[in-house]
C-alpha cells in the first residue's frame, strides 16, 4: 500500500499547488470543526466542490476524516487491481457507484470510461446514460463475457492510447461461472491491466472469500468495509487491528498504508 499512500500525498501537494495553500488550509480547518457524523452526510457534489481541482489522472475513492481525498493515481500501476471487501449490504455497490458518479463529474469520456459487470443490473438503472459508461452488463449474459474479452484485446493493442478504462465487477464470485477463455483473459487483466491502462475494481462478500481463494493473490490493494463476523474478518485481513466490525455499514471503509489504518467515508451520490 506504499504506492497508494504516495499517491495520497501527491494529491495533497497538487491541491496546495492548484487551489492555493490558504484555500486548502480553510478546507481542513472547516472539516476539523465538524464531527464525523456531521461530515458524513455531505453529498458528492459538495465534497468535490470543497476539494477544488484534483489531479487529472486521479480516481476519486472517498474522503478521509482529515479532510483530504482518497485518490488513486491512474498513471502509477504499482497498486494493481483493487479489491473491495465487506459484509453483504455494507456498501460495496454504493462504493462502485460513488466512483462511477465521480468519474462523470471529474473526467471526460475521452480520458476515462467505465463498465460494470453485476448480478443486479436493476441497481444500476440510469448509470448507462452517463457518457463515460461503456455499459452495464449482467453477469448471466454473454455481453459480460464479451466485455472482458474486448477490454483484454484493447489492453493488448493500446500502446498509443491515452484513455483509461475501469472494469468494475460487483461480486468476484460470479466470474467462476464464466468460461475458461474469459477467466484467462480476466486473469491477464488482473496481472497486467493497470500497466496497460485498464484498472479492475472488484467487490467481494467477506463471508464468501473461501470460494475465490485462488484469485485473491492478484489483488495487492484491498479496501475493507464493515465486517461484523470476526472469523470472516480474519479470513480477509491477516491482522485483527483493523476493527472492521466498528465501521459504519454503507458509509465507512478502511485501507492500510504503511502498517497504519486509514478510515474514510463515501459521500452519498443523491
MIVO-340007 format. One record per atom (N, C-alpha, C, O): x, y, z; residue in three letters. Coordinates in steps of 0.05 Angstrom, whole numbers, padded with zeros to 5 digits, always signed. Each point is the difference from the previous one (the first is absolute). Example, Ala and Ser with C-alpha at 12.3 -4.5 7.8 and 13.67 -1.06 7.14 Angstrom:
REM residues 2
+00264-00114+00156ALA;-00018+00024+00000ALA;+00018+00024+00000ALA;+00021+00000+00013ALA;-00028+00021-00027SER;+00016+00024+00001SER;-00015+00022+00014SER;+00010+00022+00004SER;
//
This chain:
REM residues 270
+00016-00024+00000UNK;-00016+00024+00000UNK;+00017+00025+00000UNK;-00010+00022+00001UNK;+00037-00025-00002UNK;+00017+00023+00001UNK;-00006+00019-00023UNK;-00001+00024+00004UNK;-00003-00035-00028UNK;-00004+00017-00024UNK;-00026+00015+00002UNK;-00002+00023-00009UNK;-00018-00035+00021UNK;-00026+00014+00003UNK;+00004+00023+00019UNK;-00012+00021-00004UNK;+00027-00024+00025UNK;+00005+00022+00018UNK;+00016+00022-00015UNK;-00006+00024+00004UNK;+00025-00031-00021UNK;+00014+00020-00015UNK;-00018+00015-00017UNK;+00002+00025-00003UNK;-00021-00038-00010UNK;-00020+00014-00016UNK;-00017+00018+00017UNK;-00007+00022-00009UNK;+00001-00030+00033UNK;-00016+00016+00018UNK;+00015+00026+00007UNK;-00012+00022+00000UNK;+00038-00025+00005UNK;+00016+00024+00006UNK;+00003+00018-00024UNK;+00001+00024+00002UNK;+00001-00036-00026UNK;+00002+00016-00024UNK;-00026+00016-00004UNK;+00001+00022-00010UNK;-00023-00034+00018UNK;-00025+00014-00003UNK;+00000+00025+00018UNK;-00010+00021-00008UNK;+00020-00024+00032UNK;+00003+00023+00018UNK;+00017+00022-00012UNK;-00007+00023+00001UNK;+00030-00032-00013UNK;+00017+00020-00012UNK;-00013+00014-00024UNK;+00003+00024-00004UNK;-00018-00040-00011UNK;-00014+00012-00023UNK;-00022+00020+00009UNK;-00003+00021-00012UNK;-00010-00028+00034UNK;-00021+00018+00010UNK;+00013+00026+00009UNK;-00011+00022-00005UNK;+00034-00024+00018UNK;+00013+00025+00009UNK;+00009+00017-00023UNK;-00001+00024+00001UNK;+00010-00037-00023UNK;+00009+00014-00023UNK;-00023+00013-00016UNK;+00002+00022-00009UNK;-00023-00038+00006UNK;-00021+00009-00018UNK;-00021+00018+00013UNK;-00010+00018-00013UNK;+00004-00023+00038UNK;-00020+00017+00013UNK;+00012+00020+00020UNK;-00014+00018+00010UNK;+00040-00021-00005UNK;+00013+00019+00018UNK;-00001-00010+00028UNK;-00019-00012+00009UNK;+00041+00017+00005UNK;+00002-00010+00028UNK;-00021+00012+00018UNK;-00010-00014+00018UNK;+00002+00039-00023UNK;-00020+00013+00017UNK;-00027-00014-00003UNK;-00013-00005+00020UNK;+00005-00001-00044UNK;-00025-00014-00005UNK;+00000-00027+00013UNK;-00019-00008+00013UNK;+00041-00007-00017UNK;+00002-00027+00012UNK;-00001+00002+00030UNK;-00013-00016+00013UNK;+00026+00036-00001UNK;+00001+00003+00029UNK;-00029+00006+00010UNK;-00007-00011+00021UNK;-00008+00027-00036UNK;-00027+00006+00008UNK;-00018-00025-00001UNK;-00016-00005+00018UNK;+00021-00012-00039UNK;-00016-00025-00002UNK;+00006-00018+00024UNK;-00018-00010+00012UNK;+00044+00007-00006UNK;+00007-00018+00022UNK;-00010+00010+00027UNK;-00010-00016+00016UNK;+00011+00043-00012UNK;-00010+00011+00025UNK;-00030-00003+00002UNK;-00011-00005+00021UNK;-00003+00008-00044UNK;-00029-00002+00000UNK;-00008-00029+00007UNK;-00019-00004+00015UNK;+00033-00015-00027UNK;-00006-00028+00004UNK;+00006-00008+00029UNK;-00015-00015+00013UNK;+00036+00026-00002UNK;+00008-00007+00028UNK;-00021+00009+00020UNK;-00002-00011+00021UNK;-00013+00032-00028UNK;-00020+00010+00018UNK;-00025-00017+00001UNK;-00017+00002+00018UNK;+00014-00019-00038UNK;-00024-00017-00001UNK;+00006-00027+00014UNK;+00022-00009+00001UNK;-00043-00003+00009UNK;+00003-00027+00010UNK;-00003-00019-00023UNK;-00008+00008-00022UNK;+00016-00033+00026UNK;-00002-00020-00022UNK;-00029-00003-00009UNK;-00005-00003-00023UNK;-00013+00004+00042UNK;-00029-00003-00008UNK;-00009+00023-00016UNK;-00018-00003-00017UNK;+00028+00027+00021UNK;-00007+00023-00016UNK;+00013-00002-00027UNK;-00011+00009-00020UNK;+00035-00020+00019UNK;+00015-00001-00025UNK;-00012-00020-00020UNK;-00001+00006-00024UNK;-00007-00029+00034UNK;-00007-00022-00017UNK;-00023+00006-00019UNK;+00001-00009-00023UNK;-00023+00023+00031UNK;-00022+00003-00018UNK;+00005+00018-00024UNK;-00017+00001-00018UNK;+00039+00014+00017UNK;+00005+00019-00021UNK;+00000-00015-00027UNK;+00014-00020-00003UNK;-00030+00029-00017UNK;-00002-00014-00025UNK;+00025+00003-00017UNK;+00017+00017+00005UNK;-00015-00034-00025UNK;+00024-00001-00017UNK;+00007+00027-00013UNK;+00023+00009+00001UNK;-00043+00004-00013UNK;+00006+00026-00013UNK;+00011+00020+00019UNK;+00019+00015-00008UNK;-00029-00014+00032UNK;+00010+00019+00020UNK;+00029-00006+00007UNK;+00017+00018+00002UNK;-00012-00044+00003UNK;+00028-00008+00007UNK;+00019+00006-00022UNK;+00022+00010+00005UNK;-00029-00015-00030UNK;+00018+00005-00022UNK;+00004+00030-00003UNK;+00022+00009-00007UNK;-00042+00007+00012UNK;+00003+00029-00001UNK;+00020+00010+00021UNK;+00015+00018-00005UNK;-00016-00030+00029UNK;+00018+00008+00021UNK;+00029-00007-00007UNK;+00018+00015+00007UNK;-00014-00038-00020UNK;+00027-00009-00007UNK;+00011+00018-00022UNK;+00024+00003-00002UNK;-00041+00008-00015UNK;+00009+00016-00022UNK;+00011-00017-00023UNK;-00010-00022-00004UNK;+00030+00032-00009UNK;+00012-00014-00023UNK;+00018-00023+00010UNK;+00018+00004+00015UNK;-00024-00028-00025UNK;+00015-00024+00007UNK;+00018-00008-00023UNK;-00006+00008-00023UNK;+00028-00022+00028UNK;+00017-00009-00022UNK;-00016-00014-00022UNK;-00017-00017+00006UNK;+00023+00023-00031UNK;-00016-00010-00022UNK;+00000-00030-00003UNK;-00020-00012-00009UNK;+00041-00001+00017UNK;+00002-00030-00003UNK;-00005-00014+00026UNK;+00010-00022+00005UNK;-00027+00034+00012UNK;-00006-00012+00026UNK;-00028-00011+00000UNK;-00018+00012-00012UNK;+00014-00034+00025UNK;-00026-00012+00004UNK;-00009+00005+00029UNK;+00014-00007+00019UNK;-00037+00020-00016UNK;-00010+00007+00026UNK;-00013-00024+00013UNK;-00018-00012-00011UNK;+00028+00004+00035UNK;-00010-00023+00014UNK;-00016+00006+00026UNK;-00015-00017+00010UNK;+00018+00042+00000UNK;-00014+00007+00025UNK;+00014+00023+00013UNK;+00018+00012-00011UNK;-00027-00006+00036UNK;+00011+00022+00015UNK;+00009-00009+00027UNK;-00015-00013+00015UNK;+00040+00019-00008UNK;+00010-00007+00027UNK;-00010+00020+00021UNK;-00009+00022-00007UNK;+00010-00030+00032UNK;-00010+00017+00021UNK;+00018+00024+00007UNK;-00007+00017+00016UNK;+00031-00016-00029UNK;+00016+00024+00004UNK;-00006+00021-00022UNK;+00014+00020-00001UNK;-00034-00025-00015UNK;-00009+00019-00020UNK;+00014-00002-00026UNK;-00003+00018-00017UNK;+00018-00039+00012UNK;+00014-00003-00026UNK;-00013-00023-00016UNK;-00012-00018+00012UNK;+00015+00019-00038UNK;-00012-00021-00017UNK;+00017-00025+00000UNK;+00024+00001+00003UNK;-00037-00024-00006UNK;+00014-00025-00006UNK;+00000-00003-00030UNK;-00021-00003-00012UNK;+00045+00003+00000UNK;+00003-00001-00029UNK;+00018-00022-00009UNK;+00018-00009+00015UNK;-00024-00001-00039UNK;+00018-00020-00012UNK;+00012+00013-00025UNK;-00015+00010-00017UNK;+00041-00010+00015UNK;+00014+00011-00023UNK;-00001-00020-00022UNK;+00014-00021+00001UNK;-00029+00026-00022UNK;-00004-00019-00022UNK;+00026-00003-00017UNK;+00002-00020-00014UNK;+00016+00039+00017UNK;+00025-00002-00015UNK;+00020-00018+00014UNK;+00021-00006-00012UNK;-00026-00002+00036UNK;+00018-00016+00016UNK;-00012-00028+00003UNK;-00018-00003+00017UNK;+00027-00017-00032UNK;-00013-00027+00001UNK;+00008-00016+00024UNK;-00011-00022+00004UNK;+00029+00031+00013UNK;+00010-00017+00022UNK;-00020-00009+00020UNK;+00003-00022+00010UNK;-00025+00037-00004UNK;-00020-00011+00018UNK;-00014-00025-00011UNK;-00010-00016+00016UNK;+00009+00013-00042UNK;-00013-00023-00012UNK;-00030+00002+00002UNK;-00011+00020+00009UNK;-00003-00042-00016UNK;-00030+00000+00002UNK;-00008+00003+00029UNK;+00014-00007+00019UNK;-00038+00017-00015UNK;-00010+00007+00027UNK;-00024-00018+00007UNK;-00019-00004-00015UNK;+00021-00008+00039UNK;-00021-00017+00011UNK;-00014+00015+00022UNK;+00013+00011+00018UNK;-00040-00010-00018UNK;-00016+00013+00021UNK;-00016-00022+00013UNK;-00017-00012-00012UNK;+00022+00007+00038UNK;-00013-00022+00013UNK;-00014+00009+00026UNK;+00010+00017+00015UNK;-00035-00028-00011UNK;-00015+00006+00024UNK;-00023-00020+00002UNK;-00003-00017-00017UNK;-00013+00020+00037UNK;-00024-00016+00002UNK;-00020+00006-00022UNK;+00002+00022-00012UNK;-00019-00040+00007UNK;-00022+00006-00019UNK;-00017+00022+00011UNK;-00007+00001+00024UNK;+00001+00019-00041UNK;-00017+00022+00008UNK;+00015+00022+00015UNK;-00012+00017+00013UNK;+00039-00018-00014UNK;+00016+00020+00015UNK;+00013+00021-00018UNK;+00018+00014+00008UNK;-00028-00011-00032UNK;+00008+00024-00016UNK;+00019-00005-00023UNK;+00010+00019-00012UNK;-00005-00044+00004UNK;+00018-00005-00022UNK;-00010+00011-00026UNK;+00014+00013-00015UNK;-00040-00018+00009UNK;-00012+00011-00024UNK;-00001+00030+00001UNK;+00005+00014-00020UNK;-00012-00003+00043UNK;+00000+00029+00004UNK;+00028+00012-00005UNK;+00002+00022-00011UNK;+00019-00036+00019UNK;+00027+00009-00005UNK;+00005+00002-00030UNK;+00011+00020-00010UNK;-00018-00042-00005UNK;+00004+00000-00029UNK;-00016+00023-00013UNK;+00010+00013-00018UNK;-00034-00009+00027UNK;-00017+00021-00012UNK;+00011+00028+00006UNK;-00002+00018-00016UNK;+00014-00015+00040UNK;+00013+00026+00006UNK;+00022+00005-00020UNK;+00003+00022-00011UNK;+00014-00042+00007UNK;+00022+00003-00019UNK;-00010+00007-00028UNK;+00011+00017-00013UNK;-00032-00031+00005UNK;-00011+00005-00027UNK;-00011+00029-00002UNK;+00005+00013-00020UNK;-00019-00004+00040UNK;-00011+00027+00000UNK;+00023+00021+00001UNK;-00002+00021-00014UNK;+00022-00026+00029UNK;+00023+00018+00002UNK;+00014+00002-00027UNK;+00009+00021-00008UNK;-00007-00044-00006UNK;+00012+00001-00027UNK;-00016+00018-00018UNK;+00012+00016-00015UNK;-00038-00017+00016UNK;-00017+00016-00018UNK;+00004+00030+00006UNK;-00005+00016-00018UNK;+00013-00009+00042UNK;+00002+00028+00008UNK;+00029+00011-00004UNK;+00004+00024-00002UNK;+00015-00043+00002UNK;+00028+00009+00000UNK;+00015-00006-00026UNK;+00021+00011-00005UNK;-00032-00029-00012UNK;+00015-00010-00023UNK;-00017+00001-00026UNK;-00024-00005+00001UNK;+00038+00012-00022UNK;-00013-00001-00027UNK;+00000-00029-00009UNK;+00018-00016+00007UNK;-00038+00008-00023UNK;+00000-00028-00010UNK;+00024-00007-00017UNK;+00007-00023-00003UNK;+00006+00043-00009UNK;+00024-00005-00015UNK;+00024-00006+00017UNK;+00020-00010-00009UNK;-00023+00016+00035UNK;+00022-00006+00019UNK;-00004-00024+00017UNK;+00019-00015+00006UNK;-00044+00010+00002UNK;-00005-00023+00018UNK;-00029-00010-00004UNK;-00019+00016+00000UNK;+00017-00042-00004UNK;-00026-00013-00003UNK;-00002-00023+00019UNK;+00020-00011+00009UNK;-00044+00002-00003UNK;-00004-00023+00018UNK;-00022-00018-00011UNK;-00018+00009-00014UNK;+00019-00034+00022UNK;-00021-00019-00006UNK;-00004-00017+00025UNK;+00018-00004+00015UNK;-00043-00006-00012UNK;-00007-00014+00025UNK;-00011-00028-00007UNK;-00018-00002-00017UNK;+00028-00018+00031UNK;-00011-00027-00002UNK;-00012-00005+00027UNK;+00013+00001+00021UNK;-00039-00008-00021UNK;-00015-00002+00025UNK;-00021-00021-00001UNK;-00011-00006-00021UNK;+00005-00006+00045UNK;-00022-00019+00002UNK;-00027+00014+00000UNK;-00021-00012-00006UNK;+00021+00038+00012UNK;-00025+00015+00004UNK;+00001+00026-00017UNK;+00003+00021+00011UNK;-00007-00024-00037UNK;+00001+00024-00017UNK;-00022+00021+00007UNK;+00003+00023-00007UNK;-00025-00032+00020UNK;-00021+00019+00008UNK;+00011+00020+00020UNK;-00011+00022+00001UNK;+00032-00029+00015UNK;+00011+00019+00019UNK;+00015+00022-00014UNK;+00006+00021+00012UNK;+00000-00025-00037UNK;+00016+00020-00016UNK;-00017+00015-00020UNK;+00011+00011-00019UNK;-00036-00011+00023UNK;-00018+00015-00018UNK;+00008+00029-00002UNK;+00003+00013+00021UNK;+00000-00003-00045UNK;+00007+00028-00004UNK;+00030+00004-00005UNK;+00007+00020-00012UNK;+00010-00038+00022UNK;+00029+00004-00003UNK;+00008-00004-00029UNK;+00020+00011-00009UNK;-00035-00027-00007UNK;+00007-00004-00028UNK;-00002+00026-00016UNK;+00010+00001-00022UNK;-00024+00019+00033UNK;-00003+00025-00014UNK;+00024+00019+00004UNK;+00002+00020-00013UNK;+00015-00027+00032UNK;+00025+00016+00004UNK;+00018-00004-00024UNK;+00004-00022-00009UNK;+00006+00044-00002UNK;+00015-00001-00024UNK;+00026-00016+00003UNK;+00010-00011-00020UNK;+00000+00009+00044UNK;+00025-00015+00005UNK;-00006-00030+00002UNK;+00019-00016+00000UNK;-00044+00007+00000UNK;-00007-00028+00004UNK;+00001-00016-00026UNK;-00013+00008-00019UNK;+00028-00029+00020UNK;+00001-00018-00023UNK;-00022-00021+00000UNK;-00005-00013-00020UNK;-00009+00010+00043UNK;-00022-00018+00002UNK;-00003-00012+00027UNK;+00019-00001+00016UNK;-00044-00008-00010UNK;-00006-00015+00024UNK;-00006-00028-00009UNK;-00020-00005-00014UNK;+00037-00015+00021UNK;-00002-00027-00011UNK;-00008-00020+00021UNK;+00014-00004+00020UNK;-00038-00009-00023UNK;-00008-00021+00019UNK;+00020-00023-00001UNK;+00008-00009-00022UNK;+00000-00002+00045UNK;+00019-00022+00000UNK;-00010-00025-00014UNK;+00016-00016-00009UNK;-00042+00013+00007UNK;-00012-00024-00012UNK;-00003+00003-00030UNK;-00012-00017-00013UNK;+00021+00039+00002UNK;-00004+00005-00029UNK;+00027-00001-00014UNK;+00021+00007+00011UNK;-00021-00016-00036UNK;+00025-00003-00015UNK;+00014+00027-00004UNK;+00024+00001-00006UNK;-00039+00021+00008UNK;+00012+00026-00003UNK;+00021+00006+00021UNK;+00020+00014-00005UNK;-00023-00026+00029UNK;+00020+00003+00021UNK;+00026-00014-00009UNK;+00022+00011+00004UNK;-00024-00035-00015UNK;+00023-00014-00010UNK;+00014+00016-00022UNK;+00024+00003+00000UNK;-00040+00007-00018UNK;+00011+00015-00023UNK;+00013+00026+00009UNK;+00020+00009-00012UNK;-00030+00003+00033UNK;+00012+00025+00010UNK;+00028-00006+00011UNK;+00018+00015-00006UNK;-00015-00036+00021UNK;+00026-00007+00010UNK;+00020-00006-00022UNK;+00023+00009+00000UNK;-00033-00024-00020UNK;+00017-00008-00023UNK;+00008+00025-00015UNK;+00023+00003-00009UNK;-00041+00016+00005UNK;+00006+00024-00016UNK;+00020+00018+00015UNK;+00017+00012-00012UNK;-00020-00010+00039UNK;+00018+00015+00016UNK;+00029-00012-00001UNK;+00019+00015-00003UNK;-00018-00041+00004UNK;+00026-00013-00002UNK;+00013+00004-00027UNK;+00024+00005-00002UNK;-00040-00006-00019UNK;+00010+00005-00027UNK;+00010+00029-00003UNK;+00021+00005-00011UNK;-00037+00013+00022UNK;+00007+00029-00001UNK;+00026+00005+00016UNK;+00018+00015-00009UNK;-00015-00028+00032UNK;+00024+00003+00016UNK;+00025-00011-00014UNK;+00022+00011+00004UNK;-00026-00031-00020UNK;+00023-00011-00014UNK;+00009+00018-00023UNK;+00023-00002-00008UNK;-00040+00020-00001UNK;+00006+00015-00024UNK;-00003+00030+00003UNK;-00004+00015-00019UNK;+00007-00005+00043UNK;-00005+00029+00005UNK;+00025+00015+00007UNK;+00000+00019+00016UNK;+00022-00026-00029UNK;+00026+00013+00007UNK;+00000+00030-00004UNK;+00014+00014+00014UNK;-00030-00004-00032UNK;+00000+00029-00005UNK;-00025+00013+00012UNK;-00005+00024-00004UNK;-00010-00039+00018UNK;-00025+00010+00012UNK;+00005+00015+00026UNK;+00017-00008+00016UNK;-00030+00031-00013UNK;+00002+00015+00025UNK;-00023-00003+00019UNK;+00001+00009+00023UNK;-00022-00021-00033UNK;-00024-00004+00016UNK;+00003-00023+00020UNK;+00015-00019-00005UNK;-00028+00021+00028UNK;-00001-00021+00020UNK;-00027-00013-00001UNK;-00020+00012-00007UNK;+00019-00038+00015UNK;-00025-00015+00002UNK;-00001-00012+00028UNK;+00019-00011+00010UNK;-00043+00012+00002UNK;-00005-00011+00026UNK;-00019-00023-00002UNK;-00023+00003-00009UNK;+00032-00027+00017UNK;-00016-00024-00001UNK;-00011-00005+00028UNK;+00015-00008+00018UNK;-00041+00013-00014UNK;-00012-00005+00026UNK;-00015-00027-00001UNK;-00017-00005-00017UNK;+00024-00013+00036UNK;-00014-00025+00003UNK;-00012-00001+00028UNK;+00015-00002+00020UNK;-00041+00003-00018UNK;-00013+00001+00026UNK;-00007-00029+00008UNK;-00022-00010-00005UNK;+00041-00002+00017UNK;-00001-00028+00011UNK;+00020-00018-00015UNK;-00007-00010-00021UNK;+00030+00007+00032UNK;+00021-00016-00012UNK;-00009-00029-00004UNK;+00009-00013-00019UNK;-00026+00003+00036UNK;-00008-00028-00002UNK;-00014-00007-00026UNK;+00001-00023-00009UNK;-00013+00043-00004UNK;-00015-00006-00024UNK;+00018-00008-00023UNK;-00010-00013-00019UNK;+00035+00020+00020UNK;+00018-00008-00022UNK;+00004-00030-00002UNK;+00009-00010-00020UNK;-00015-00004+00042UNK;+00003-00029+00000UNK;-00018-00014-00020UNK;+00005-00022-00008UNK;-00027+00036+00000UNK;-00019-00012-00019UNK;+00007+00007-00029UNK;-00013-00009-00018UNK;+00034+00025+00014UNK;+00008+00007-00027UNK;+00018-00022-00012UNK;+00012-00015+00015UNK;-00012+00014-00042UNK;+00016-00021-00012UNK;+00030+00004+00003UNK;+00008+00022+00007UNK;+00007-00042-00012UNK;+00029+00001+00006UNK;+00015+00021-00015UNK;+00018+00013+00011UNK;-00026-00008-00036UNK;+00013+00021-00016UNK;-00004+00027+00012UNK;+00018+00016+00002UNK;-00042-00010+00007UNK;-00006+00026+00013UNK;+00015+00002+00026UNK;+00012+00021+00006UNK;-00011-00042+00010UNK;+00015+00001+00025UNK;+00030+00004-00005UNK;+00013+00015+00016UNK;-00002-00027-00036UNK;+00028+00004-00006UNK;+00006+00029-00008UNK;+00020+00011+00008UNK;-00038+00001-00024UNK;+00003+00028-00008UNK;-00003+00019+00025UNK;+00014+00020+00002UNK;-00032-00028+00016UNK;-00002+00016+00024UNK;+00024-00002+00017UNK;+00009+00020+00012UNK;+00003-00044-00010UNK;+00024-00003+00016UNK;+00023+00018-00012UNK;+00015+00012+00015UNK;-00014-00011-00041UNK;+00020+00017-00013UNK;-00005+00029+00007UNK;+00019+00015+00005UNK;-00044-00006-00005UNK;-00007+00028+00007UNK;+00007+00006+00028UNK;+00009+00022+00006UNK;-00013-00041+00012UNK;+00008+00004+00028UNK;+00030+00002+00003UNK;+00010+00014+00018UNK;+00005-00029-00034UNK;+00029+00000+00001UNK;+00012+00024-00014UNK;+00019+00013+00010UNK;-00029-00006-00034UNK;+00013+00020-00017UNK;-00018+00024-00006UNK;+00010+00020-00011UNK;-00035-00021+00018UNK;-00018+00022-00007UNK;+00009+00028+00007UNK;+00001+00017-00017UNK;+00005-00012+00043UNK;+00008+00027+00007UNK;+00024+00011-00015UNK;+00003+00024-00005UNK;+00015-00043-00004UNK;+00023+00009-00016UNK;-00009+00007-00029UNK;+00014+00014-00014UNK;-00038-00024+00007UNK;-00010+00005-00027UNK;-00025+00017+00000UNK;-00017-00001-00018UNK;+00014+00017+00040UNK;-00021+00021+00002UNK;-00028-00012+00005UNK;-00020+00014-00005UNK;+00019-00039+00014UNK;-00026-00012+00008UNK;+00002-00006+00030UNK;+00017-00016+00008UNK;-00035+00028+00008UNK;+00001-00003+00029UNK;-00024-00017+00009UNK;-00023+00010-00002UNK;+00027-00034+00012UNK;-00022-00016+00012UNK;-00006+00010+00028UNK;+00018+00004+00016UNK;-00044+00000-00011UNK;-00010+00007+00027UNK;-00022-00020+00006UNK;-00021+00001-00012UNK;+00027-00019+00032UNK;-00017-00024+00004UNK;-00009-00001+00029UNK;+00015+00006+00018UNK;-00040-00015-00014UNK;-00010-00003+00027UNK;-00002-00030+00007UNK;+00000-00018-00017UNK;+00000+00013+00043UNK;-00001-00027+00011UNK;-00016+00000+00026UNK;+00005+00016+00018UNK;-00024-00034-00016UNK;-00014-00005+00025UNK;+00019-00014+00019UNK;+00009-00022-00005UNK;-00003+00035+00028UNK;+00020-00011+00019UNK;-00006-00028+00009UNK;+00018-00016+00004UNK;-00043+00009-00002UNK;-00008-00027+00008UNK;+00004-00021-00021UNK;-00005-00024+00006UNK;+00012+00032-00030UNK;+00003-00019-00022UNK;+00028-00002-00011UNK;+00005-00010-00022UNK;+00015+00020+00038UNK;+00027+00002-00010UNK;+00012-00028-00007UNK;+00017-00002-00018UNK;-00025-00018+00033UNK;+00011-00027-00005UNK;-00007-00010-00028UNK;+00014-00018-00011UNK;-00035+00029-00001UNK;-00008-00009-00027UNK;+00019+00009-00022UNK;+00002-00012-00021UNK;+00012+00034+00027UNK;+00017+00012-00021UNK;+00029+00003+00009UNK;+00014+00017-00009UNK;-00005-00034+00027UNK;+00027+00002+00011UNK;+00022+00001-00022UNK;+00019+00015+00003UNK;-00021-00031-00025UNK;+00021+00001-00020UNK;+00003+00027-00014UNK;+00020+00006-00012UNK;-00041+00011+00014UNK;+00000+00026-00013UNK;+00011+00022+00018UNK;+00008+00021-00011UNK;-00008-00025+00037UNK;+00005+00022+00018UNK;+00029+00011-00002UNK;+00004+00024+00005UNK;+00015-00041-00011UNK;+00028+00009-00002UNK;+00004+00021-00021UNK;+00020+00014+00000UNK;-00038-00012-00019UNK;+00002+00020-00022UNK;-00004+00028+00010UNK;+00007+00019-00014UNK;-00019-00016+00038UNK;-00007+00027+00010UNK;+00020+00009+00021UNK;-00002-00008+00023UNK;+00020+00026-00031UNK;+00019+00011+00019UNK;-00012+00022+00016UNK;+00008+00005+00023UNK;-00028+00008-00034UNK;-00013+00022+00014UNK;-00028-00008+00008UNK;-00016-00009-00016UNK;+00010+00011+00042UNK;-00026-00009+00010UNK;-00012+00021+00019UNK;+00014+00011+00017UNK;-00039-00006-00022UNK;-00015+00018+00017UNK;-00022-00016+00015UNK;-00010-00020-00011UNK;+00004+00027+00035UNK;-00019-00015+00016UNK;-00022+00017+00011UNK;+00004+00023+00009UNK;-00028-00034-00010UNK;-00023+00012+00013UNK;-00007-00016+00025UNK;+00016-00015+00010UNK;-00040+00019+00000UNK;-00008-00012+00025UNK;-00002-00031-00003UNK;-00012-00010-00019UNK;+00024-00004+00038UNK;-00002-00029+00002UNK;-00005-00006+00030UNK;+00018+00003+00016UNK;-00042-00013-00010UNK;-00008-00004+00028UNK;+00011-00026+00011UNK;+00006-00002+00024UNK;-00004-00019-00041UNK;+00009-00026+00010UNK;+00030-00001+00001UNK;+00014+00005-00020UNK;-00003-00011+00044UNK;+00029+00001+00004UNK;+00014-00020-00018UNK;+00021+00006-00011UNK;-00032-00029+00007UNK;+00012-00021-00017UNK;+00002+00010-00029UNK;+00020-00005-00013UNK;-00042+00017+00004UNK;+00000+00011-00027UNK;+00022+00021-00004UNK;+00013+00001-00020UNK;-00010+00016+00041UNK;+00020+00021-00001UNK;+00028-00012-00001UNK;+00017+00010-00015UNK;-00013-00030+00031UNK;+00027-00012+00001UNK;+00007-00014-00026UNK;+00024-00002-00007UNK;-00044-00007-00008UNK;+00005-00013-00025UNK;+00010+00019-00022UNK;+00014-00008-00018UNK;-00021+00034+00021UNK;+00008+00019-00021UNK;+00021+00020+00010UNK;+00013+00013-00016UNK;-00009-00011+00043UNK;+00020+00018+00011UNK;+00017-00016+00019UNK;-00010-00010+00020UNK;+00036+00008-00025UNK;+00017-00016+00016UNK;+00004+00010+00029UNK;+00005-00016+00018UNK;-00009+00042-00014UNK;+00003+00011+00027UNK;-00027+00007+00012UNK;-00018+00007-00015UNK;+00016-00007+00041UNK;-00026+00005+00012UNK;-00004+00029+00008UNK;-00020+00006+00013UNK;+00039+00011-00020UNK;-00002+00028+00010UNK;-00015+00019-00019UNK;-00001+00024+00005UNK;-00011-00036-00025UNK;-00016+00017-00019UNK;-00027+00008+00011UNK;-00012+00020-00008UNK;+00002-00036+00027UNK;-00026+00005+00013UNK;-00022+00005-00021UNK;-00014+00020+00001UNK;+00012-00039-00020UNK;-00020+00003-00021UNK;-00029+00000+00011UNK;-00018+00011-00013UNK;+00015-00023+00036UNK;-00027-00001+00011UNK;-00010+00027+00011UNK;-00024+00004+00005UNK;+00042+00015-00003UNK;-00007+00027+00010UNK;-00006+00019-00022UNK;-00010+00023+00005UNK;+00015-00030-00030UNK;-00006+00017-00022UNK;-00030+00003-00005UNK;-00015-00019+00004UNK;+00006+00043-00012UNK;-00028+00005-00005UNK;-00007-00012-00027UNK;+00010+00008-00020UNK;-00028-00028+00019UNK;-00008-00013-00025UNK;-00011+00020-00020UNK;-00017+00016+00007UNK;+00026-00019-00032UNK;-00010+00017-00021UNK;+00013+00028-00001UNK;-00007+00016-00017UNK;+00024-00010+00036UNK;+00012+00026+00002UNK;+00030+00000+00002UNK;+00014+00014-00015UNK;-00003-00030+00033UNK;+00029+00001+00006UNK;+00015-00024-00012UNK;-00010-00022-00001UNK;+00034+00028-00008UNK;+00019-00020-00009UNK;+00027+00006+00012UNK;+00005+00021+00012UNK;+00014-00040-00016UNK;+00026+00003+00012UNK;+00021-00012-00018UNK;-00006-00020-00015UNK;+00030+00031+00015UNK;+00022-00011-00015UNK;+00025+00001+00017UNK;+00002+00016+00018UNK;+00018-00032-00025UNK;+00024-00001+00015UNK;+00023+00014-00015UNK;+00005-00008-00023UNK;+00007+00028+00035UNK;+00022+00014-00012UNK;+00024-00001+00019UNK;+00000+00011+00022UNK;+00021-00025-00031UNK;+00024-00002+00016UNK;-00006-00009+00029UNK;+00009+00012+00019UNK;-00025-00033-00017UNK;-00007-00013+00026UNK;-00017+00018+00017UNK;-00003-00005+00024UNK;-00010+00024-00036UNK;-00019+00017+00015UNK;-00027-00001-00015UNK;+00000+00001-00024UNK;-00021-00002+00039UNK;-00027-00001-00012UNK;-00011+00028-00003UNK;+00001+00017+00019UNK;-00010-00011-00043UNK;-00012+00026-00006UNK;-00030-00004-00006UNK;-00007-00014-00019UNK;-00009+00026+00035UNK;-00029-00003-00004UNK;-00010+00023-00017UNK;+00008+00023+00003UNK;-00027-00029-00021UNK;-00011+00020-00017UNK;-00029-00006-00005UNK;-00010-00021+00008UNK;-00005+00040-00019UNK;-00029-00003-00005UNK;-00007+00006-00028UNK;+00015+00015-00014UNK;-00037-00025+00005UNK;-00009+00005-00027UNK;-00024+00019+00000UNK;-00020-00006+00013UNK;+00022+00028-00026UNK;-00023+00019-00001UNK;-00024-00012-00014UNK;+00004-00014-00020UNK;-00028+00020+00028UNK;-00024-00009-00015UNK;-00001+00013-00027UNK;+00008+00024-00002UNK;-00018-00037-00018UNK;+00000+00011-00027UNK;-00027+00012-00007UNK;-00002+00013-00021UNK;-00018-00015+00039UNK;-00026+00012-00006UNK;-00009+00015+00025UNK;-00022+00012-00001UNK;
//
